[in-house]
Amino acid sequence: MLNRIPLLWLVLILVTIASFALLELSSLPWITAIVMGLAAFKGYLIIEGFMELSGRRHILRYAMNLYCPVLALLIWTLVTP
């Protein structure tokens, strides 16, 4: 687990930079949807990598994994015209 943390940080940083670059290019609804999907993916990585819920069959893990995409979809529907 400890040897995966630097790789996880690198992936999170790269996804954040990609999200920033996409929104700097344009704020079209489909680009916003991609950025929200990337945010949900980052949430999944944080839940699985840092909250020590991976490999466990627990209701909290299922709830957290469902929370990220649902919240991203909700925000996207509220932001886009």
N, C-alpha and C positions, 0 to 999 in steps of 0.2 A: 504494500500500500504506500509506504513512504517513498519508494522510488517512482511512483506514478504521479506524485503531487507536482513536481516541476513540469511534467508534460501537460498536466491538467491546466496549470497556470498559463502555459504557453498557448494552449488551445483557446482558453478564455480570453486572453489578450488579443490573439489574432481574430477571433470572432467579433470582439468589440471594435477593433480597427476596421474590419470589413463592414460592420453595421454603420459606423460613422461615415465611411467612404460612400456607402450606398445612399445615405440620406443627404450627403453633400452634393451628390450628382443630381438628385431629383427627389421630389416628395410625392410622386405619383402613388395612387392607392396600392398598386401591386408591389411597389418597392417598399412601402410601409408594411405590407403584409409579410414580405420576406424578412424585414428587420424584426418584426414581432415574432416570426418563427425562429429567428436566430436567438432572440431573447428567451424564448421558451426552451430552446436547446441548451442555452447557458444555464438556465435554471435546473434543467435535468442533470447537467454535468455537476453542478454544485451539490444537488441532492444526493446523487450517486457517489460522488467522489469525496465530499467533505463532511457529509452528515452521517457517514458510516451506516447507511441504510441499504447498500447494495448487497445482494445475496440473501436478504432477509424477507420472509413472507410476513409482512406486518401491515396493518391497516394504515398506519402513518405513512409508510412508503408509497402505498397506492394513492392515498389522498394527495401527497405532495407531488407525485408524478402527474396526477390529473390536474392539479392546481395551476401549474405553469402554462400548459397550452390553453386551458379555459380562460385564464386571466389575459393571456396574449390575444386571444380571439375577442374577448370582451373589450379590451382597450382599442383594438383595431376597428371594431364596429362603431365605437364611440368617436374615434378620431377622424375616420374617413367620411367624406360627405355623401 
